[in-house]
Amino acid sequence: MSIELLIEHYGLLAIFLGAAFEGETAAFLGGVISHRELLTYWSASFVATAGSFAADQMWFFAGRYAGQWGFVRRLMERPALARVTRLLENYPTGFILAFRFLIGLRTISPIVIGTTRIPTGKFVVLNAVAALVWGQLFTALGYLFGHGIQKTMGHLPLQHHLLIAVGAAALVAGAALAFRRMKPRAGHS
């Protein structure tokens, strides 16, 4: 079975699961794949949105109803928790809308939110809005990246196109992590 057939048969499921458990790279690759017309843009962006929304709802309910489970308690003990809690207490609505865009806080944030008194309905609505923006943004970036690669390098074989996209996503993620690690040091100087 060729990679094109695999994408046509399992691509939407892969984007959904990838957006749920990994995040941006899956949505970005969904955009690249939709540029190649193996999936429609709207289907790729919708499943990226749905995957992100579903995972964050799952983590929210884990915080809300499974707070005593071992894995939830271990997540709550992470150092990032203090920062998440401080941001959430100061800006509850803004934080719920923004956490999926904050590197390193995506999984722990809905768990922390679930442990608070923020109403479930409020979280569902804000999570849906944020997931919609997130899904459209990263799928669109992948689509535009695919268009740029095709303009620059011509119509590459799909494998090369995807490798370039994964490499670019890894570079951006690596640069963002490096920037994040350097930022606190700059404040200590």
C-alpha positions as CSV (number, residue, x, y, z in Angstrom):
1,M,0.0,0.0,0.0
2,S,1.4,3.4,-1.0
3,I,1.7,6.3,1.4
4,E,-1.0,8.2,-0.6
5,L,-3.4,5.3,0.0
6,L,-2.5,5.1,3.7
7,I,-3.2,8.9,4.0
8,E,-6.5,8.6,2.1
9,H,-7.6,5.8,4.4
10,Y,-6.1,6.7,7.8
11,G,-5.0,10.3,7.4
12,L,-8.0,11.9,9.2
13,L,-7.7,9.4,12.1
14,A,-3.9,10.1,12.3
15,I,-4.5,13.9,12.4
16,F,-7.1,13.5,15.1
17,L,-4.9,11.3,17.3
18,G,-1.9,13.4,16.5
19,A,-3.6,16.6,17.4
20,A,-4.9,15.0,20.6
21,F,-1.7,13.6,21.9
22,E,1.1,15.5,20.1
23,G,-0.4,18.8,18.9
24,E,0.9,21.3,16.4
25,T,2.9,19.0,14.2
26,A,-0.1,16.8,13.4
27,A,-2.3,19.8,12.5
28,F,0.6,21.3,10.5
29,L,1.1,18.0,8.6
30,G,-2.7,17.9,8.0
31,G,-2.3,21.2,6.2
32,V,0.6,20.0,4.1
33,I,-1.4,16.8,3.2
34,S,-4.4,18.9,2.3
35,H,-2.3,21.1,0.1
36,R,-1.3,17.9,-1.8
37,E,-5.1,17.3,-2.2
38,L,-5.0,13.9,-0.5
39,L,-7.5,15.3,2.1
40,T,-9.6,18.4,2.0
41,Y,-8.4,21.4,4.0
42,W,-11.7,21.6,5.9
43,S,-11.6,17.9,6.9
44,A,-8.0,18.1,8.1
45,S,-8.6,21.3,10.0
46,F,-11.9,20.0,11.5
47,V,-10.3,16.7,12.8
48,A,-7.3,18.7,14.2
49,T,-9.7,20.9,16.0
50,A,-11.7,17.9,17.2
51,G,-8.6,16.0,18.4
52,S,-7.3,19.0,20.3
53,F,-10.7,19.7,21.9
54,A,-11.3,16.0,22.8
55,A,-7.9,15.6,24.5
56,D,-8.2,18.8,26.5
57,Q,-11.7,17.8,27.6
58,M,-10.3,14.4,28.7
59,W,-7.6,16.1,30.7
60,F,-10.0,18.5,32.2
61,F,-12.3,15.7,33.4
62,A,-9.2,13.8,34.7
63,G,-8.5,16.8,36.9
64,R,-12.1,17.2,37.8
65,Y,-13.0,13.6,38.6
66,A,-9.8,11.6,38.9
67,G,-7.7,14.0,40.9
68,Q,-6.8,11.3,43.4
69,W,-5.5,8.9,40.7
70,G,-1.7,8.4,40.8
71,F,-1.0,9.7,37.3
72,V,-3.0,12.8,37.9
73,R,-1.3,13.5,41.3
74,R,2.2,13.0,39.6
75,L,1.3,15.5,36.9
76,M,0.0,17.9,39.5
77,E,3.4,17.8,41.3
78,R,5.3,19.0,38.2
79,P,7.2,22.4,38.6
80,A,5.1,23.9,35.7
81,L,2.1,23.6,38.0
82,A,2.9,26.7,40.0
83,R,3.2,28.8,36.8
84,V,-0.1,27.4,35.4
85,T,-1.9,28.0,38.7
86,R,-0.7,31.6,38.9
87,L,-1.7,32.3,35.3
88,L,-5.1,30.6,35.8
89,E,-5.8,32.5,39.0
90,N,-4.9,35.9,37.5
91,Y,-6.5,35.4,34.1
92,P,-9.0,32.5,34.1
93,T,-10.8,33.2,30.8
94,G,-7.7,34.3,28.9
95,F,-5.7,31.4,30.2
96,I,-8.3,28.9,29.1
97,L,-8.2,30.5,25.6
98,A,-4.4,30.6,25.4
99,F,-3.0,27.5,27.2
100,R,-2.8,25.3,24.1
101,F,-0.5,27.9,22.5
102,L,1.9,27.9,25.5
103,I,4.8,25.5,25.0
104,G,5.1,23.0,27.7
105,L,1.7,23.8,29.4
106,R,-0.7,22.1,27.0
107,T,-1.3,18.8,28.9
108,I,-1.0,20.0,32.5
109,S,-3.2,23.1,32.0
110,P,-6.6,21.4,31.5
111,I,-5.9,19.1,34.4
112,V,-5.2,22.0,36.7
113,I,-8.3,23.8,35.4
114,G,-10.3,20.7,36.2
115,T,-9.2,20.9,39.8
116,T,-10.6,24.5,40.1
117,R,-14.1,25.7,40.6
118,I,-14.3,26.9,37.0
119,P,-17.7,25.6,35.7
120,T,-17.6,22.7,33.3
121,G,-19.8,24.5,30.8
122,K,-17.5,27.5,30.8
123,F,-14.5,25.4,30.1
124,V,-16.3,23.4,27.3
125,V,-17.3,26.7,25.5
126,L,-13.9,28.3,25.9
127,N,-12.1,25.1,25.0
128,A,-14.2,24.8,21.8
129,V,-13.4,28.4,20.7
130,A,-9.6,28.0,21.4
131,A,-9.5,24.6,19.7
132,L,-11.2,26.0,16.6
133,V,-8.7,28.9,16.4
134,W,-5.8,26.5,17.1
135,G,-6.9,23.9,14.5
136,Q,-7.5,26.5,11.8
137,L,-4.2,28.3,12.5
138,F,-1.9,25.3,12.4
139,T,-3.6,23.5,9.6
140,A,-3.5,26.8,7.6
141,L,0.2,27.2,8.4
142,G,0.9,23.7,7.0
143,Y,-1.2,24.4,3.9
144,L,0.7,27.6,3.3
145,F,4.0,25.8,4.0
146,G,3.1,23.1,1.4
147,H,2.3,25.8,-1.1
148,G,5.6,27.6,-0.4
149,I,7.6,24.4,-0.8
150,Q,5.9,23.6,-4.1
151,K,6.6,27.1,-5.4
152,T,10.2,26.9,-4.3
153,M,11.1,23.3,-5.2
154,G,8.4,22.2,-7.6
155,H,6.1,19.2,-7.2
156,L,8.2,16.9,-5.0
157,P,7.3,13.3,-4.2
158,L,5.0,13.2,-1.2
159,Q,7.7,11.5,1.0
160,H,10.1,14.4,0.4
161,H,7.4,17.0,0.9
162,L,6.5,15.4,4.3
163,L,10.1,15.0,5.4
164,I,10.7,18.7,4.7
165,A,7.6,19.6,6.7
166,V,8.5,17.4,9.6
167,G,12.0,18.8,9.6
168,A,10.7,22.4,9.5
169,A,8.3,21.6,12.4
170,A,11.1,20.1,14.4
171,L,13.3,23.1,13.8
172,V,10.5,25.5,14.9
173,A,9.8,23.4,18.0
174,G,13.5,23.2,18.9
175,A,13.9,26.9,18.5
176,A,10.9,27.6,20.6
177,L,12.2,25.3,23.4
178,A,15.6,26.8,23.2
179,F,14.1,30.3,23.4
180,R,12.0,29.3,26.4
181,R,15.0,27.9,28.2
182,M,17.1,31.0,27.5
183,K,14.4,33.4,28.6
184,P,14.5,32.6,32.4
185,R,18.3,32.8,32.3
186,A,18.2,36.3,30.8
187,G,16.1,37.4,33.8
188,H,18.6,36.2,36.3
189,S,21.5,38.2,34.8
